[in-house]
Amino acid sequence: MGGFYSSERISGVFSYESSELDWCEDNYKHSEHVVEYFNTISSLFFFIVAPIMLYLLHPYCKERNLAIHLVWIMMIFVGLFSAYFHMTLSFVGQMLDELSILWVLAVGYSAWFPRKLFPSFIKDRSTFSQLILVVTVITTISSFVKPTANAYVLNCFGLHLSYTVAMEMRSCNDQKVLRLAKLSVALWVLAITCWLSDRFGCSFWQELNFCYLHGIWHILIVVTVAYASTLVAYLDATYEIPYSLPGLQYWPFDKWAVGLPHIVLTGTSKTQKQC
């Protein structure tokens, strides 16, 4: 009897709508097999942006550390798990979605957190990465206790990263870098506004028959990550590989100054740029 109950309970967390979360979009509106159609489809935008960013940032990663590619490799999994979650609204889908974001943040911390801000008892990035790994594993296990709090914890991590970058930007006088920073912040504010509006203003949007803000959040957040991660990578490059003379460009056409930003390495001089 105990084994049967356990089996039923395990299968239950995989079942449709077993998650406590239900976003504003009407359920099963376009397909009997997809709970939230637009939220599911918009998650596939990760599969478009991530491979492009992997390609664009490869010269920087090759010079700095190929392990940094893990950020965008894991972003592909974020898109995959997000699509699975919104397709099923299952508890397992929710956990995979949120924990994949947690691990992206952990990889970002390990790769890019400035060495000068390490705790005094940590002397190198390898030790710092091990500490981040331990904290992330503990957080992963703890997240099963109160799953609905995960999204708010993740946004707190995002705020801390934003604060750290803001402190690093105080000494920067490169207008192209400053513009990238402003765009990153603007995109993040717009994205989080869509997330909060969908979560807490659903009745208002239902009256307008526009329940797609969470799907728009998916699109905005992946673009925000492209902008913000390039900014952080650029700051990292000026500290860790200044001889490469890192610069910024936009894909597909740099003269438009719109599109996906990426780093170009313009030289091998030992002279460091001021930023």
Backbone torsions as a table, in degrees:
resi	resn	phi	psi	omega
1	MET	NA	-42.2	178.7
2	GLY	-62.8	-40.6	179.6
3	GLY	-65.4	-38.8	178.9
4	PHE	-64.9	-44.0	-179.8
5	TYR	-62.1	-41.7	179.7
6	SER	-63.2	-41.8	179.0
7	SER	-62.9	-42.6	179.4
8	GLU	-63.8	-39.6	-178.0
9	ARG	-67.6	-42.2	179.3
10	ILE	-63.2	-46.0	179.9
11	SER	-64.7	-28.5	-178.6
12	GLY	-65.1	-36.0	-177.8
13	VAL	-71.6	-15.4	176.0
14	PHE	-93.0	-10.3	-172.9
15	SER	-74.8	155.5	178.5
16	TYR	-57.7	137.4	175.4
17	GLU	59.7	30.1	174.7
18	SER	-84.9	-9.3	174.9
19	SER	-78.4	152.0	175.9
20	GLU	-76.4	-16.4	-178.3
21	LEU	-86.3	141.0	174.1
22	ASP	-149.8	111.9	-174.0
23	TRP	-79.4	176.8	-167.2
24	CYS	-69.9	-27.2	-176.7
25	GLU	-59.1	140.6	178.8
26	ASP	-62.1	134.3	-178.1
27	ASN	-79.4	140.6	176.5
28	TYR	56.8	30.8	-175.6
29	LYS	-71.9	-35.5	-175.4
30	HIS	-114.5	-12.4	-178.6
31	SER	-157.0	140.4	178.3
32	GLU	-76.6	-9.8	-179.8
33	HIS	-104.0	-7.4	-178.1
34	VAL	-123.7	118.8	-176.8
35	VAL	-68.0	-55.5	-178.9
36	GLU	-118.4	98.2	-169.1
37	TYR	-66.2	-53.9	-176.0
38	PHE	-67.4	-38.2	176.3
39	ASN	-62.1	-34.8	178.0
40	THR	-70.8	-48.6	-178.1
41	ILE	-64.1	-40.6	-178.8
42	SER	-65.6	-24.8	177.4
43	SER	-64.8	-24.5	-179.5
44	LEU	-69.7	-11.8	177.3
45	PHE	-62.0	-26.4	175.8
46	PHE	-60.2	-34.9	-177.4
47	PHE	-72.7	-15.7	177.6
48	ILE	-88.6	-48.0	-174.1
49	VAL	-75.1	-41.9	-174.0
50	ALA	-58.8	-49.6	179.2
51	PRO	-62.2	-35.2	178.2
52	ILE	-64.4	-44.1	179.9
53	MET	-67.3	-35.6	175.3
54	LEU	-59.0	-42.3	179.4
55	TYR	-68.8	-45.9	-175.3
56	LEU	-67.7	-35.4	-176.6
57	LEU	-91.3	1.9	-176.7
58	HIS	-60.7	-43.7	178.3
59	PRO	-56.8	-42.2	177.5
60	TYR	-65.5	-47.2	-179.2
61	CYS	-62.9	-37.7	179.8
62	LYS	-63.5	-38.6	179.9
63	GLU	-78.1	-36.4	-174.4
64	ARG	-91.1	-63.1	-179.6
65	ASN	-174.6	119.7	-177.3
66	LEU	-63.6	-20.4	179.9
67	ALA	-63.8	-20.3	179.3
68	ILE	-64.6	-22.4	175.1
69	HIS	-57.6	-22.3	-179.0
70	LEU	-58.8	-28.6	-179.9
71	VAL	-57.6	-50.6	-176.7
72	TRP	-83.0	-24.4	172.1
73	ILE	-64.1	-42.8	179.5
74	MET	-72.0	-25.7	175.1
75	MET	-64.5	-29.3	174.9
76	ILE	-63.5	-40.9	178.0
77	PHE	-68.4	-33.7	175.2
78	VAL	-58.9	-45.6	178.4
79	GLY	-63.2	-41.3	179.8
80	LEU	-63.1	-48.2	-177.4
81	PHE	-71.5	-32.6	176.2
82	SER	-64.0	-44.1	178.5
83	ALA	-62.1	-42.7	179.3
84	TYR	-63.7	-42.5	-179.9
85	PHE	-62.0	-49.4	-176.3
86	HIS	-73.5	-23.3	175.6
87	MET	-70.5	-33.9	-173.7
88	THR	-115.2	-24.3	-169.6
89	LEU	49.5	40.6	178.4
90	SER	-89.3	157.0	178.2
91	PHE	-61.9	-43.3	178.9
92	VAL	-62.6	-41.6	177.8
93	GLY	-60.8	-42.3	178.5
94	GLN	-60.5	-46.0	-177.9
95	MET	-66.3	-41.8	178.6
96	LEU	-63.3	-40.7	179.7
97	ASP	-61.9	-52.1	-174.7
98	GLU	-72.8	-38.0	-178.9
99	LEU	-72.2	-29.7	176.2
100	SER	-65.7	-35.1	176.2
101	ILE	-66.9	-41.9	177.8
102	LEU	-56.8	-43.6	-177.4
103	TRP	-72.9	-29.0	172.3
104	VAL	-62.9	-45.9	177.8
105	LEU	-61.5	-39.2	179.5
106	ALA	-63.4	-43.1	178.2
107	VAL	-64.0	-41.0	177.9
108	GLY	-61.4	-44.6	176.3
109	TYR	-58.2	-48.8	-176.2
110	SER	-61.2	-39.5	-174.6
111	ALA	-82.0	-35.5	-165.6
112	TRP	-119.6	-12.5	-178.0
113	PHE	-60.2	128.0	-174.3
114	PRO	-58.8	134.6	-179.1
115	ARG	-61.2	-32.5	-178.4
116	LYS	-67.5	-15.0	178.6
117	LEU	-101.5	4.1	176.5
118	PHE	-60.3	147.8	170.9
119	PRO	-56.1	150.8	-173.5
120	SER	-60.0	-26.6	-177.8
121	PHE	-84.4	-0.9	178.4
122	ILE	-108.7	127.0	-174.1
123	LYS	-107.1	-16.5	-177.8
124	ASP	-146.2	165.6	-176.2
125	ARG	-69.5	-29.6	179.2
126	SER	-62.5	-45.3	178.0
127	THR	-65.1	-40.5	178.3
128	PHE	-61.5	-42.2	179.3
129	SER	-63.2	-38.0	177.5
130	GLN	-65.0	-39.0	177.2
131	LEU	-63.7	-44.3	178.3
132	ILE	-61.4	-39.1	178.8
133	LEU	-61.2	-45.4	-179.7
134	VAL	-62.6	-46.9	-179.7
135	VAL	-61.5	-40.4	-178.0
136	THR	-68.2	-39.6	177.8
137	VAL	-63.7	-44.2	179.0
138	ILE	-62.9	-42.5	179.3
139	THR	-64.8	-38.8	178.3
140	THR	-59.8	-46.1	179.8
141	ILE	-66.2	-42.7	-178.2
142	SER	-65.9	-27.4	-175.6
143	SER	-64.0	-21.9	179.6
144	PHE	-74.0	-14.9	-180.0
145	VAL	-73.3	-43.4	-179.1
146	LYS	-137.0	78.6	-174.9
147	PRO	-59.2	-34.1	-176.0
148	THR	-68.0	-16.6	-180.0
149	ALA	-85.7	-10.0	-174.0
150	ASN	-58.0	-46.0	-176.0
151	ALA	-61.1	-38.0	-178.8
152	TYR	-71.8	-36.3	176.1
153	VAL	-63.9	-42.5	179.7
154	LEU	-62.6	-40.5	178.4
155	ASN	-67.3	-30.5	175.3
156	CYS	-65.8	-41.6	175.0
157	PHE	-59.3	-42.0	179.4
158	GLY	-62.0	-38.9	178.1
159	LEU	-65.5	-38.5	179.1
160	HIS	-66.2	-41.3	176.9
161	LEU	-62.0	-41.3	179.4
162	SER	-62.1	-41.5	179.1
163	TYR	-63.2	-43.6	-179.9
164	THR	-61.6	-44.7	179.2
165	VAL	-63.7	-40.4	179.6
166	ALA	-60.6	-40.6	178.0
167	MET	-64.7	-38.0	179.9
168	GLU	-70.2	-26.4	-176.2
169	MET	-81.1	-10.0	-174.8
170	ARG	-60.6	-31.7	-177.9
171	SER	-96.5	9.2	-176.7
172	CYS	-90.9	134.6	177.5
173	ASN	-125.1	13.0	177.7
174	ASP	-82.8	116.3	-174.4
175	GLN	-64.0	-33.6	179.5
176	LYS	-68.0	-37.9	177.9
177	VAL	-70.3	-42.5	178.6
178	LEU	-62.1	-37.8	178.2
179	ARG	-65.6	-40.8	177.8
180	LEU	-62.6	-39.8	178.9
181	ALA	-63.6	-44.7	-180.0
182	LYS	-63.6	-41.4	178.4
183	LEU	-65.0	-38.7	179.1
184	SER	-61.4	-45.0	179.7
185	VAL	-65.6	-43.9	-179.1
186	ALA	-61.7	-43.2	178.8
187	LEU	-64.7	-41.0	-179.7
188	TRP	-65.1	-43.6	179.0
189	VAL	-61.8	-43.2	179.0
190	LEU	-64.0	-41.7	-179.6
191	ALA	-64.5	-48.5	-177.0
192	ILE	-68.5	-28.7	175.0
193	THR	-64.3	-40.7	177.2
194	CYS	-64.0	-42.5	-179.7
195	TRP	-61.8	-48.4	-178.4
196	LEU	-67.0	-39.0	-179.8
197	SER	-64.2	-41.2	178.5
198	ASP	-66.9	-37.3	-175.0
199	ARG	-75.0	-40.7	-170.9
200	PHE	-114.9	-7.1	-179.9
201	GLY	-120.7	28.8	-172.8
202	CYS	-58.7	-42.5	-176.7
203	SER	-60.8	-37.2	178.6
204	PHE	-64.6	-45.2	-178.2
205	TRP	-71.2	-29.4	176.0
206	GLN	-66.1	-36.3	177.0
207	GLU	-64.2	-32.3	177.7
208	LEU	-86.3	-2.2	-177.9
209	ASN	58.2	39.1	178.6
210	PHE	-133.7	90.1	-174.0
211	CYS	-112.9	42.4	-172.5
212	TYR	-118.3	15.9	-175.1
213	LEU	-67.1	-31.2	178.7
214	HIS	-69.2	-35.5	175.6
215	GLY	-66.5	-38.5	176.6
216	ILE	-65.5	-35.3	174.8
217	TRP	-56.8	-43.5	179.1
218	HIS	-56.1	-46.8	-177.5
219	ILE	-67.5	-45.1	-178.6
220	LEU	-65.8	-38.7	-173.8
221	ILE	-71.7	-34.6	179.2
222	VAL	-69.9	-34.9	175.0
223	VAL	-69.2	-39.7	177.1
224	THR	-59.4	-43.9	178.9
225	VAL	-63.0	-37.7	177.8
226	ALA	-61.5	-44.5	179.7
227	TYR	-69.2	-49.5	-175.0
228	ALA	-67.4	-41.1	-179.1
229	SER	-67.7	-34.1	176.2
230	THR	-67.1	-40.0	177.0
231	LEU	-61.4	-48.3	-179.7
232	VAL	-63.8	-41.2	179.1
233	ALA	-64.2	-37.1	178.2
234	TYR	-64.5	-46.3	177.7
235	LEU	-60.7	-41.0	177.6
236	ASP	-61.5	-43.1	-178.5
237	ALA	-63.7	-36.9	-180.0
238	THR	-66.1	-26.4	178.5
239	TYR	-90.0	-42.2	-170.6
240	GLU	-92.2	-34.0	179.7
241	ILE	-134.1	57.1	-175.9
242	PRO	-61.9	-25.7	-179.6
243	TYR	-64.0	-18.7	-178.6
244	SER	-81.8	-6.5	-179.7
245	LEU	48.4	66.2	-177.4
246	PRO	-66.0	143.8	175.2
247	GLY	-135.6	173.2	-178.5
248	LEU	-115.1	139.7	172.2
249	GLN	-140.1	167.5	178.9
250	TYR	-120.0	141.2	177.0
251	TRP	-106.7	136.6	12.1
252	PRO	-92.3	-16.9	-177.9
253	PHE	-131.0	114.2	-175.3
254	ASP	-65.2	-32.5	-176.3
255	LYS	-68.0	-18.2	175.9
256	TRP	-75.5	-24.3	-175.7
257	ALA	56.8	27.0	172.2
258	VAL	-135.6	164.4	-178.1
259	GLY	115.4	-149.8	-179.9
260	LEU	-99.4	122.4	-179.0
261	PRO	-78.2	151.4	175.7
262	HIS	-154.6	168.3	-177.2
263	ILE	-97.1	136.8	170.5
264	VAL	-117.0	140.3	178.4
265	LEU	-100.1	115.0	-168.4
266	THR	-102.3	-1.6	-179.6
267	GLY	-173.0	-177.4	179.7
268	THR	-125.9	13.4	-179.6
269	SER	-66.4	151.3	177.8
270	LYS	-84.2	0.3	180.0
271	THR	-76.5	129.2	-177.4
272	GLN	-95.3	136.3	176.3
273	LYS	-71.5	153.2	178.7
274	GLN	-89.8	92.9	177.8
275	CYS	-169.3	NA	NA
